[in-house]
C-alpha cells in the first residue's frame, strides 16, 4: 500500500462514502427509478443525507474525547462541507426544480409552511460556516472563527425540527436524529468533557499494566504449548 494511501485512508474512505448517495441518486435518475414522485424523492434523499453527514461531523470530537480517536478530528471539515453541499442540492431542487425559481410562490410557501422556514434558516446558518471552512478564514477571524462555527449546533437542531415538522405523522426517525444531536451536544459540555477526558486518561494509565500482564500470560501459554 502506498504511503500516502496508508496515511490518509480514513479521509479517502470518508470522501468516497459521502459521494455514494449522490452517485446512487444520479444512477436512479438515469434509470428513471426515483418512484412515482421523483422530485419529492430527490428532495428527501438529499435532505436526509445532509442531516446524516452533519451528525457524523458533530460526532468526531466526542468520539475523540471518549476513545482518543484523534484521527477523526481532521474529518470534521470535509464532513461539514459535504453536509452543506447536500443541503444546497436539497434547497436547489426545491427552489429550481419544484418551483422553477418562482420567487413569489416560494415566498408564499415559506410563509405558509413552517418546516420550509426552519429548513431555510438552517441552510443560512450553514452558509457562512462553509464559506469560512479554510485556513485563510481561520487566520483572518482568529478566535471569532470558533465562535462562528458554533452555529453548527443551532443549524443541526433546526435541521431536526425541519425533519420533524416535515414528516408530521411518524416522527420516530427524526426524533432519533434529534436524540443523537442532543447526546453529541451534551458530550461537548465542559463539565462532561472534562469528566470523560479524566476517565480516558485514567484508563490509558492502566492499559500499559494490563498489556504487560496479558503479554506475560500469552508467553506462559505459548511456552506450555
Secondary structure by P-SEA (a helix, b strand, c coil): ccaaaaacaaaaaaaaaaaaaaaaaaaaaaaccccccaaaaaaaaaaaaaaaaaaaaaaaaaaaaaccccccccaaaaaaaaaaaaaaaaaaaacccccccaaaaaaaaaaccaaaaaaaaaaaaaaaaaaaccaaaaaaacccccccccaaaaaaaaaaaaaaaaacccaaaaaaaaaaaaaaaaaacaaaaaaaaaaaaaaaaaaaaaaaaaaaaaaaaaaac
